[in-house]
């Protein structure tokens, strides 16, 4: 599916199998990662169970990855909320391009603004060639410093 969507580009596939003795429970998972020519890494994951067929899980996981790529973000939908706390604590202004904001991301922004004096703005990118639903999350962080690593 990924190769069909990006037929003009050779898509290398690397499979890593984790054996039963190294895994826990009766479920299984799949991770597909895309490294872009601009240095971005987008990953899609899927979790299976004994009732999930490998074909279905692979299809759903690949569809999510393609969606994340098409939206033009520099991070996938599962990473965007993870960056919010670091943006809020950082010194200065941080920016990241994402696809549509997930509920987790909106919640993280709300909580970080309530718990700190960090200020976030979200701007939809107009006329962006990278994706129809591309957004810039910008944050003026609070500048937390680790006192153990502060300059003497």
ROSE-4610 file (N, C-alpha, C; in Angstrom, 1 decimal, always signed):
// ROSE-4610
residu = [X/X/X/X/X/X/X/X/X/X/X/X/X/X/X/X/X/X/X/X/X/X/X/X/X/X/X/X/X/X/X/X/X/X/X/X/X/X/X/X/X/X/X/X/X/X/X/X/X/X/X/X/X/X/X/X/X/X/X/X/X/X/X/X/X/X/X/X/X/X/X/X/X/X/X/X/X/X/X/X/X/X/X/X/X/X/X/X/X/X/X/X/X/X/X/X/X/X/X/X/X/X/X/X/X/X/X/X/X/X/X/X/X/X/X/X/X/X/X/X/X/X/X/X/X/X/X/X/X/X/X/X/X/X/X/X/X/X/X/X/X/X/X/X/X/X/X/X/X/X/X/X/X/X/X/X/X/X/X/X/X/X/X/X/X/X/X/X/X/X/X/X/X/X/X/X/X/X/X/X/X/X/X/X/X/X/X/X/X/X/X/X/X/X/X/X/X/X/X/X/X/X/X/X/X/X/X/X/X/X/X/X/X/X/X/X/X/X/X/X/X/X/X/X/X/X/X/X/X/X/X/X/X/X/X/X/X/X/X/X/X/X/X/X/X/X/X/X/X/X/X/X/X/X/X/X/X/X/X/X/X/X/X/X/X/X/X/X/X/X/X/X/X/X/X/X/X/X/X/X/X/X/X/X/X/X/X/X/X/X/X/X/X/X/X/X/X/X/X/X/X/X/X/X/X/X/X/X/X/X/X/X/X/X/X/X/X/X/X/X/X/X/X/X/X/X/X/X/X/X/X/X/X/X/X/X/X/X/X/X/X/X/X/X/X/X/X/X/X/X/X/X/X/X/X/X/X/X/X/X/X/X/X/X/X/X/X/X/X/X/X/X/X/X/X/X/X/X/X/X/X/X/X/X/X/X/X/X/X/X/X/X/X/X/X/X/X/X/X/X/X/X/X/X/X/X/X/X/X/X/X/X/X/X/X/X/X/X/X/X/X/X/X/X/X/X/X/X/X/X/X/X/X/X/X/X/X/X/X/X/X/X/X/X/X/X/X/X/X/X/X/X/X/X/X/X]
num = [1/1/1/2/2/2/3/3/3/4/4/4/5/5/5/6/6/6/7/7/7/8/8/8/9/9/9/10/10/10/11/11/11/12/12/12/13/13/13/14/14/14/15/15/15/16/16/16/17/17/17/18/18/18/19/19/19/20/20/20/21/21/21/22/22/22/23/23/23/24/24/24/25/25/25/26/26/26/27/27/27/28/28/28/29/29/29/30/30/30/31/31/31/32/32/32/33/33/33/34/34/34/35/35/35/36/36/36/37/37/37/38/38/38/39/39/39/40/40/40/41/41/41/42/42/42/43/43/43/44/44/44/45/45/45/46/46/46/47/47/47/48/48/48/49/49/49/50/50/50/51/51/51/52/52/52/53/53/53/54/54/54/55/55/55/56/56/56/57/57/57/58/58/58/59/59/59/60/60/60/61/61/61/62/62/62/63/63/63/64/64/64/65/65/65/66/66/66/67/67/67/68/68/68/69/69/69/70/70/70/71/71/71/72/72/72/73/73/73/74/74/74/75/75/75/76/76/76/77/77/77/78/78/78/79/79/79/80/80/80/81/81/81/82/82/82/83/83/83/84/84/84/85/85/85/86/86/86/87/87/87/88/88/88/89/89/89/90/90/90/91/91/91/92/92/92/93/93/93/94/94/94/95/95/95/96/96/96/97/97/97/98/98/98/99/99/99/100/100/100/101/101/101/102/102/102/103/103/103/104/104/104/105/105/105/106/106/106/107/107/107/108/108/108/109/109/109/110/110/110/111/111/111/112/112/112/113/113/113/114/114/114/115/115/115/116/116/116/117/117/117/118/118/118/119/119/119/120/120/120/121/121/121/122/122/122/123/123/123/124/124/124/125/125/125/126/126/126/127/127/127/128/128/128/129/129/129/130/130/130/131/131/131/132/132/132/133/133/133/134/134/134/135/135/135/136/136/136/137/137/137/138/138/138/139/139/139/140/140/140/141/141/141/142/142/142/143/143/143/144/144/144/145/145/145/146/146/146/147/147/147/148/148/148/149/149/149/150/150/150/151/151/151/152/152/152]
x = [+0.8/+0.0/+0.9/+1.9/+2.8/+3.5/+4.0/+4.7/+3.8/+2.6/+1.6/+1.4/+1.3/+1.0/+2.2/+3.4/+4.6/+5.4/+4.7/+5.3/+6.5/+6.7/+7.9/+9.1/+9.0/+10.1/+10.3/+11.5/+11.7/+11.5/+10.7/+10.4/+11.0/+12.1/+12.8/+11.9/+11.9/+11.2/+12.1/+12.1/+12.9/+12.0/+12.0/+11.1/+11.9/+11.4/+12.0/+11.0/+11.3/+10.4/+10.8/+9.9/+10.2/+9.6/+10.4/+10.0/+9.1/+8.3/+7.4/+8.1/+9.3/+10.0/+10.4/+10.4/+10.8/+9.6/+8.4/+7.2/+6.3/+5.3/+4.5/+3.0/+2.2/+0.8/+0.6/-0.7/-1.1/-1.4/-1.1/-1.3/+0.0/-0.1/+1.1/+1.0/+2.0/+2.0/+2.8/+2.6/+3.3/+3.7/+4.9/+5.3/+5.9/+5.4/+5.9/+6.5/+7.7/+8.4/+8.8/+8.6/+9.0/+10.0/+11.1/+12.1/+12.0/+11.7/+11.5/+12.8/+12.8/+13.9/+14.3/+13.4/+13.7/+14.2/+14.4/+14.9/+13.8/+12.6/+11.5/+11.3/+10.9/+10.6/+9.2/+8.4/+7.0/+6.8/+6.0/+5.8/+4.4/+3.9/+2.5/+2.6/+1.8/+1.8/+0.4/+0.4/-0.9/-0.7/-1.8/-1.8/-2.8/-2.4/-3.3/-3.6/-4.6/-5.0/-5.3/-5.6/-5.8/-6.9/-7.8/-8.9/-8.6/-7.4/-7.0/-6.2/-6.5/-5.7/-4.5/-3.4/-2.2/-2.5/-3.2/-3.5/-4.3/-5.3/-6.1/-5.2/-4.4/-3.6/-2.6/-2.0/-1.0/-1.7/-2.9/-3.6/-3.9/-4.5/-4.8/-3.6/-2.5/-1.3/-0.7/-0.7/-0.1/-1.0/-2.3/-3.2/-3.0/-2.7/-2.5/-1.1/-0.1/+1.2/+1.0/+0.3/+0.1/-0.7/-1.7/-2.4/-1.5/-0.6/+0.3/+1.2/+1.7/+2.6/+1.9/+0.7/-0.1/-0.5/-0.6/-0.9/+0.2/+1.4/+2.6/+3.2/+2.9/+3.6/+5.0/+5.7/+7.1/+7.1/+6.0/+5.8/+4.5/+4.4/+3.1/+2.1/+0.9/-0.2/+0.0/+0.9/+1.1/+2.3/+3.1/+4.2/+3.9/+2.9/+2.7/+2.4/+1.6/+1.2/+2.4/+3.3/+4.5/+5.5/+5.4/+6.4/+5.9/+4.6/+4.0/+4.7/+4.9/+5.5/+6.9/+7.7/+9.1/+9.1/+8.1/+8.0/+7.6/+6.7/+6.3/+7.4/+8.3/+9.4/+10.6/+10.8/+12.0/+12.1/+13.3/+13.5/+13.3/+12.7/+12.5/+11.2/+11.2/+10.1/+10.4/+9.5/+9.6/+8.4/+8.7/+7.7/+7.8/+6.6/+6.6/+5.4/+5.6/+4.6/+3.9/+2.6/+1.9/+0.7/+0.1/-1.2/-2.2/-3.5/-4.6/-4.2/-4.5/-4.2/-5.1/-4.5/-5.3/-5.9/-6.8/-7.4/-6.4/-5.4/-4.3/-3.5/-3.2/-2.4/-3.2/-4.4/-5.2/-5.3/-5.4/-5.4/-4.1/-3.0/-1.7/-1.4/-1.8/-1.6/-2.4/-3.6/-4.5/-3.8/-3.4/-2.8/-1.5/-0.6/+0.7/+0.4/-0.6/-0.9/-1.4/-2.2/-2.8/-1.7/-0.8/+0.2/+1.5/+1.7/+2.8/+2.4/+3.3/+3.0/+3.3/+3.5/+3.8/+2.6/+2.9/+1.8/+1.9/+0.9/+0.8/-0.1/+0.3/-0.6/-0.6/-1.7/-1.8/-2.3/-1.6/-1.9/-2.0/-3.1/-3.3/-2.5/-1.7/-0.9/-1.7/-1.8/-2.6/-1.7/-2.2/-1.4/-0.1/-0.1/+1.1/+1.1/+2.2/+2.4/+2.6/+2.8/+3.2/+1.9/+0.8/-0.4/-1.6/-2.8/-3.9/-4.3/-3.9/-4.3/-3.0/-2.1/-0.9/-1.0/-0.5/-0.6/+0.8/+1.0/+2.2/+1.8/+2.4/+2.2/+3.4/+3.1/+4.2/+4.0/+5.2/+5.1/+6.2/+5.9/+6.8/+7.0/+8.1/+8.3/+8.7/+8.7/+8.9/+10.4/+11.3/+12.7/+13.2/+12.6/+13.1/+14.5/+15.4/+16.8/+17.1/+17.9/+18.4/+19.5/+19.3/+20.3/+21.6/+21.5/+22.7/+23.6/+23.0/+23.8/+23.9/+23.5/+23.7/+25.1/+25.4/+26.8/+27.2/+28.5/+29.0/+29.4]
y = [-1.2/+0.0/+1.3/+1.3/+2.5/+2.6/+1.5/+1.5/+2.0/+1.6/+2.1/+3.6/+4.1/+5.5/+6.4/+5.9/+6.6/+5.9/+5.6/+4.8/+5.4/+6.7/+7.4/+7.2/+6.7/+6.5/+5.1/+4.6/+3.3/+3.3/+2.4/+2.4/+1.1/+1.3/+0.1/-0.4/-1.7/-2.4/-3.2/-2.9/-3.7/-4.4/-5.6/-6.3/-6.8/-6.5/-7.0/-7.8/-9.1/-10.0/-10.2/-10.0/-10.3/-11.6/-12.5/-13.9/-13.9/-14.9/-15.1/-15.0/-15.5/-15.5/-14.1/-13.1/-11.7/-10.8/-11.4/-10.5/-10.9/-10.1/-10.3/-10.3/-11.3/-11.3/-12.1/-12.1/-12.8/-11.9/-10.6/-9.6/-9.5/-8.7/-8.5/-7.1/-6.6/-5.2/-5.1/-3.9/-3.6/-2.1/-1.8/-0.4/-0.1/+0.9/+1.3/+2.7/+2.9/+4.2/+4.7/+6.0/+6.7/+7.8/+7.8/+8.8/+9.7/+11.0/+11.9/+12.4/+13.0/+13.6/+14.9/+15.4/+16.6/+16.3/+15.0/+14.6/+14.3/+14.3/+14.0/+12.5/+12.0/+10.6/+10.5/+9.8/+9.6/+8.1/+7.8/+6.4/+6.1/+5.0/+4.5/+3.2/+3.0/+1.7/+1.1/-0.2/-0.9/-2.0/-2.2/-3.3/-4.4/-5.6/-6.7/-7.6/-8.4/-9.4/-10.7/-11.7/-13.0/-12.9/-12.0/-11.9/-11.0/-10.2/-9.3/-10.1/-9.9/-10.5/-9.7/-10.2/-9.4/-8.5/-8.9/-8.0/-6.8/-7.0/-5.8/-4.9/-5.4/-4.5/-3.8/-4.5/-3.8/-2.7/-3.0/-2.0/-0.8/-1.0/+0.2/+1.0/+0.3/+1.0/+1.8/+1.2/+1.9/+3.1/+2.9/+4.0/+5.2/+5.0/+6.0/+6.7/+6.0/+6.5/+7.4/+6.9/+7.7/+9.0/+8.9/+10.1/+11.1/+10.7/+11.6/+12.2/+11.5/+12.0/+13.1/+12.7/+13.6/+14.9/+14.9/+16.1/+17.1/+16.7/+17.6/+17.9/+17.2/+17.5/+17.0/+17.5/+17.0/+15.9/+15.7/+14.7/+14.0/+12.7/+12.0/+12.4/+11.9/+12.2/+11.7/+10.7/+10.2/+10.9/+11.7/+12.4/+13.8/+14.4/+15.9/+16.2/+15.5/+15.8/+15.6/+14.7/+14.4/+15.6/+16.5/+17.6/+18.8/+18.9/+20.1/+20.4/+19.5/+19.8/+20.3/+19.8/+20.3/+21.7/+21.9/+23.3/+24.3/+23.9/+24.7/+25.0/+24.1/+24.3/+24.9/+24.9/+25.4/+26.9/+27.4/+28.8/+29.3/+30.5/+31.0/+30.5/+30.6/+30.2/+28.9/+28.0/+26.7/+26.6/+25.9/+25.7/+24.3/+23.7/+22.4/+22.4/+21.8/+21.6/+20.3/+20.2/+19.0/+18.9/+17.8/+17.6/+18.2/+17.9/+18.3/+17.9/+18.8/+18.6/+17.5/+16.5/+15.5/+16.0/+15.3/+15.7/+15.7/+14.7/+14.6/+15.9/+16.4/+17.6/+18.8/+18.9/+20.1/+20.1/+18.9/+18.7/+19.1/+18.6/+18.9/+20.4/+21.1/+22.6/+23.2/+22.8/+23.4/+23.2/+22.0/+21.8/+22.5/+22.5/+23.3/+24.7/+25.3/+26.7/+27.0/+26.1/+26.2/+26.1/+25.2/+24.9/+25.8/+26.5/+27.3/+28.6/+29.5/+30.7/+30.6/+29.4/+29.2/+29.7/+30.2/+30.7/+30.0/+29.3/+28.6/+29.3/+29.3/+29.7/+28.6/+28.3/+27.3/+28.0/+27.9/+28.6/+27.6/+27.6/+26.7/+27.3/+26.5/+26.9/+27.0/+28.2/+28.5/+28.3/+27.7/+27.6/+26.8/+25.9/+25.1/+23.9/+23.7/+22.6/+21.3/+21.3/+20.1/+19.3/+19.9/+19.3/+20.2/+19.7/+20.6/+20.9/+20.1/+20.3/+20.4/+21.3/+21.5/+22.7/+22.5/+23.5/+23.7/+25.0/+25.3/+25.5/+24.8/+25.0/+25.8/+26.9/+27.8/+28.0/+28.0/+28.2/+29.1/+30.1/+30.9/+30.2/+29.5/+28.7/+29.5/+28.8/+29.5/+29.5/+28.7/+28.8/+28.1/+26.9/+26.2/+25.7/+25.9/+25.4/+24.4/+23.4/+22.5/+23.1/+23.3/+24.0/+23.2/+21.9/+21.1/+21.2/+21.8/+22.0/+23.4/+24.3/+25.8/+26.2/+27.2/+27.7/+28.2/+28.0/+28.4/+29.9]
z = [+0.0/+0.0/+0.0/+0.8/+0.9/-0.4/-1.0/-2.2/-3.4/-3.4/-4.4/-4.3/-3.1/-2.9/-3.3/-3.1/-3.4/-4.5/-5.6/-6.7/-7.3/-7.2/-7.8/-7.0/-5.8/-4.9/-4.4/-4.4/-3.9/-2.4/-1.9/-0.5/+0.1/+0.8/+1.4/+2.6/+2.7/+3.8/+4.6/+5.9/+6.9/+7.9/+8.0/+8.9/+10.1/+11.3/+12.5/+13.3/+13.5/+14.2/+15.6/+16.5/+17.9/+18.3/+18.7/+19.0/+20.3/+20.4/+21.6/+22.9/+23.0/+24.3/+24.7/+23.8/+24.1/+24.2/+24.0/+24.1/+25.3/+25.5/+26.7/+26.3/+26.8/+26.4/+25.2/+24.7/+23.5/+22.3/+22.5/+21.4/+20.5/+19.5/+18.7/+18.1/+17.5/+17.0/+15.8/+15.2/+13.9/+14.0/+13.6/+13.5/+12.1/+11.5/+10.2/+10.3/+9.9/+10.0/+8.6/+8.4/+7.2/+7.5/+6.8/+7.0/+5.7/+5.9/+4.7/+4.2/+3.1/+2.5/+3.2/+4.1/+4.9/+6.3/+6.6/+7.9/+8.9/+8.5/+9.5/+9.5/+10.7/+10.9/+11.4/+10.6/+11.0/+11.2/+12.2/+12.6/+12.8/+12.4/+12.6/+13.3/+14.3/+15.0/+15.1/+15.1/+15.3/+16.2/+17.0/+18.0/+17.5/+17.5/+17.1/+18.3/+18.1/+19.1/+18.3/+19.0/+18.3/+17.2/+17.3/+16.3/+15.2/+15.2/+14.2/+13.1/+11.9/+10.8/+10.6/+10.2/+9.9/+8.7/+7.8/+6.6/+7.0/+7.9/+8.4/+9.2/+10.1/+10.9/+10.0/+9.1/+8.2/+7.4/+6.9/+6.1/+6.9/+8.1/+8.9/+9.3/+9.7/+10.1/+8.9/+7.7/+6.5/+6.2/+6.3/+6.0/+6.9/+8.2/+9.1/+8.8/+8.4/+8.1/+6.8/+5.8/+4.6/+4.9/+5.8/+6.2/+6.9/+7.8/+8.4/+7.5/+6.5/+5.5/+4.6/+4.2/+3.3/+4.0/+5.4/+6.1/+6.3/+5.9/+5.9/+7.2/+8.2/+9.5/+9.6/+10.5/+10.8/+11.8/+12.5/+13.4/+13.2/+13.5/+13.3/+14.4/+14.3/+15.2/+16.6/+16.8/+18.1/+18.8/+18.1/+18.7/+19.1/+18.4/+18.5/+20.0/+20.7/+22.1/+23.0/+22.7/+23.5/+23.5/+22.5/+22.4/+23.2/+23.5/+24.2/+25.5/+26.4/+27.7/+27.5/+26.5/+26.3/+25.7/+24.8/+24.3/+25.4/+26.3/+27.4/+28.4/+28.6/+29.6/+28.9/+27.6/+27.0/+27.1/+26.9/+26.8/+25.4/+25.3/+24.0/+23.3/+21.9/+21.1/+20.4/+20.5/+19.8/+18.8/+17.7/+16.7/+16.1/+15.8/+15.2/+14.2/+13.0/+12.0/+12.2/+12.3/+12.5/+11.5/+11.5/+10.8/+11.8/+11.6/+12.5/+14.0/+14.9/+16.3/+16.8/+17.5/+18.2/+19.5/+20.0/+21.3/+22.4/+22.3/+23.3/+23.2/+22.0/+21.8/+22.4/+22.1/+22.6/+24.1/+24.7/+26.1/+26.7/+26.1/+26.6/+26.6/+25.5/+25.4/+26.6/+26.8/+27.8/+29.2/+29.5/+30.8/+31.0/+30.0/+30.1/+30.3/+29.6/+29.8/+31.2/+31.8/+33.1/+34.2/+34.0/+35.0/+35.0/+33.8/+33.7/+33.0/+32.8/+32.1/+30.6/+30.1/+28.7/+27.9/+26.7/+25.8/+24.4/+24.0/+22.8/+21.8/+20.5/+19.4/+18.4/+17.8/+16.7/+15.5/+14.4/+13.1/+12.0/+11.3/+10.1/+9.0/+8.4/+7.2/+6.0/+5.5/+4.2/+3.0/+2.0/+0.7/+0.9/+1.8/+2.1/+1.2/+0.5/-0.5/+0.2/+1.5/+2.3/+2.7/+2.7/+3.2/+3.3/+3.1/+3.1/+4.6/+5.5/+6.9/+7.8/+7.4/+8.1/+9.1/+10.3/+11.3/+11.9/+12.4/+13.2/+14.6/+15.5/+17.0/+17.4/+18.0/+18.5/+20.0/+20.7/+22.1/+22.6/+23.4/+24.1/+25.5/+25.7/+26.8/+28.1/+29.2/+30.5/+30.8/+30.1/+30.4/+31.6/+31.9/+33.0/+32.8/+33.8/+33.7/+34.8/+34.5/+35.5/+36.2/+37.5/+38.3/+38.4/+38.3/+38.4/+37.1/+36.0/+34.8/+34.5/+35.4/+35.1/+35.1/+34.3/+34.2/+35.5/+35.8/+37.1/+37.1]
